[in-house]
Amino acid sequence: MDTSTRTMLRLFCQLGLAGGEKPLLRKIALSEADFWNEAQAAFLAEAVAEDSDWCHQFRIINKTTDYPF
């Protein structure tokens, strides 16, 4: 069982992102952004559907970007 603390950095590492990706320009679900690959989008959508430990980080993204997760 993974007991590491869920942070924004760990979320983006989990998604294989190092930063520098283009921002969202319209209101869409986080998992629907065009910069995710299929596996990343599936991870995000599944995490939200299951209300996983990552949802806290998605809420932070939502709060700071005003985009729904």
N, C-alpha and C positions, 0 to 999 in steps of 0.2 A: 504494500500500500504506500502510495506517495504521500508523505506528510510535509512536503515543502510548502513554504508560505507562497500564496498566490499573489504575484505582483504584476504590474504592467510589463516590466522587463521580461519576466518569465512567460507571460502570455505571448508576447511577440517572439520570443525565442521558441516557444512551443509551436508557433505558426511559421517558423523559419524565416522571420523577417529581421533585418538588421537596422532598419530605419531608412528614411529618405523616400518612402513611398508617397505617391501623390495623394493629396487630401480628398475627402468626399466633398463633392460640390452640390449635392442635392440630398434631400431627406430620403434615405432608404434604410432598410434593415442592415445592420453591420455585416451580416453574412452574405448580403447581396452586392456588396461593393465589388467593382470590377477588377480590383487589384489582387483579390484572393485567387489562388488556384482552386481546383475542384475539391481537393482534400481539405484545404484550409476552410473553405466555405462550409463544407459538411461538418467539420469539427465545431465551428461556431454555431451553426444551426442546431446541431445535436446538443451542445452544451446548454443552449438557451432552452430547448425543449425539455431537457431533463433537470433544469434549474441546478446545474452543477456548481461546483466550487468556483468556477471561472465567472459566474454571473456577476459577482461583485465587481470584477474588473470591467466587464461589459457596461455595468451601470456607471462606472467612472468615465469610460469613453463616452457614453451617452450624455452624461452631465457636462463634460468638457467640450463636446462637439455639438450638442443639441440634436443628435441623431438617435433614432430608436435602435435598440439592439435586437 
